[in-house]
Amino acid sequence: MKRGIQNLLRVCGITAGAAMLCLGVYREETEAILHKAVKICLECIGIG
């Protein structure tokens, strides 16, 4: 693949990720995601 196309795909991926992050913050989903992350982490180490 040409270098220009690779760079374009990288920029598109980063832009899409940033847009999804902003959408989640806008929809106030940060608390739910944090709660799920803590629950998964505690299950992995065997506490939860």
N, C-alpha and C positions, 0 to 999 in steps of 0.2 A: 504494500500500500504506500502511496506517496506521503511524504512528510506533511504536506499541507492538509490532506484529508485527515490524517491522524490528529493533527492539532485542532482541526475543526470539530472532530468528534469529541475530543477532550473538553473543548470549550462548551459544546452542547451538553455534555454530561454534567459538567460542573454547574452550568446554568439551570438545568432541570433539577438537580439536587438542591440548589439554593432556593429555587421556586417552591419546591415541595416543603422545604424547611419553613419558609415564610408562610406558606398556606397552613401548615400545622400550628404555627404560633398564632396566626390570625384566627383560627378556629378554636383556640384555647385548649389544645390537646396536650399541652406540655405536662400537666399534672398526671394525666392518665398514662402517658408514655413513661414517665419517671416511676410511677407505681408499678407498672409491668416490669420495668428493668430491675427494680429492687427485688421484686418477687422472683424473677428468673435467677438473679445472682444468688439469692439466699437458698434457692432450691439446688443450685449447682454445688454449693459447698455443704449442703446437707443440713442446714439450720431450719429452713422453711418447709 
